[in-house]
Amino acid sequence: MALLTTEDRAPRKVVISRMAVGLIVAAVFLIPYVTMFIGSLKTQSEILSIPPSYMPRDGFQFSNYASMWDTPETPVPYNLISTIVISVCATLLVLLVATPAAYFTARFRFPGKMVFMFLVIVTQMLQPAVLTAGLFKQMLAWNLHDTWVAMILINAAFNLAFAVWIMHSFFAGVPKSIDEAAQIDGAGKLRVLFTINLPLVWPGIVTAVIFTFVTCWNEFAASLVILSTAENQPLSVALTKFVGQYATAWQYVFGVSIVAIVPVIILFALIEKRLIGGLSAGAVK
């Protein structure tokens, strides 16, 4: 068997050191989630016990998840449905409006274009938490208070600027000669947008989808004010119901947090391949 030379050993050391650093970084990010998951399988007395124990002493309490779903004060199944409906609809609305807006600003010149783009980025400074009183009054005037439609509009409005800005950068990176060649071949503007440009800017669309969906999923302040019915409230608001003035059901807090994390993880798992596919498609075309 041939002995490894010094040159052969050096790359192996580099690979091992990178793997070690990667494992340490992964552990730093994963340990809190593992701890939260294990905490959701403990009894409340075990979580508050002194000295604390990392693993449950009385076995894993999977019944916590069953009782969490059946809590009368906090209808978690309805809260999960509310979160999914609001997040998905708001994300689709943002894409529906932001895609043509970003394409138009990147491809055409019009008076006040720079002012418009400046206002788009300035609106990122406004957050629902600052405007909750005004939003509440506006939704009352529109008779949309305590409805999913109100939260869909609010979430879409506060994420639209970022989506336009991100996709504008991707559309601007596509050479205009591609559009001109397609139009010479007889393609209309809509066909140029949907069949030529969208496959090339797919990574930007994915970025906008991820940012918008996660932001809508985690939105709290406006939902707390606008949605008063327990069944209409999202998980971010329902989570606070388990935190009382004198006691906190930590096992349910951890359980609801795990339930709230899983859909986001699934989204990233499903969209990762499409992101890579979009990058490859852009490189080929």
Secondary structure, DSSP 8 states (H G I E B T S, - for coil): -----HHHHHHHHHHHHHHHHHHHHHHHHHHHHHHHHHHTTS-HHHHT-SS--SS-SS---THHHHHHHT-SSS-HHHHHHHHHHHHHHHHHHHHHHHHHHHHHHHH---TTHHHHHHHHHHGGG--TTTSHHHHHHHHHHTT-TTSHHHHHHHHHHHHHHHHHHHHHHHHHTS-HHHHHHHHHTT--HHHIIIIIIHHHTHHHHHHHHHHHHHHHHH--HHHHHH--SGGGS-HHHHGGGGB-SS-B-HHHHHHHHHHHHHHHHHHHHHHHHHHHHHHHHHHH-
